[in-house]
């Protein structure tokens, strides 16, 4: 599997690249944190959402960018499976720090539960990645939709077709197989959804 289509770009691959880059895990995490924080808790919730996103999305992105500059990582999506075994534990550590601070500071319950769901989702992703390149894109997106549905109401589950579109983009770009995107979506929904529901 390669991280880029090997032939000349077509409309299909151009749109797939736009989806993959535009709805990457970092952006999904920031969006779902701000949605839950703002709609459930107003301005204080947005502040805590920004704090959670800092550790779950921004700091991991800076870590990946540093790896790209040093040559230890090849791209922003960490296409090499074994390199993910370094990146995922770092993200888990970063998320754990924000979770500990939020528990200590009595942050809004749904946002703390959201961070717990992110952390819990990374465990099966890490284990599977030891042997197989499961899709983090679909895992994060699917988990995010599940949490939105629990926190804000079932109408938010109508966003699930977007998860399928994300999976399509990963397959078109030959970053994942169809099976890898489906397993990612299932793992994300079950792990994040159940953890969020239990923690809130």
Order of alpha helices (4+ residues) and beta strands (2+ residues): alpha-alpha-alpha-alpha-alpha-alpha-alpha-alpha
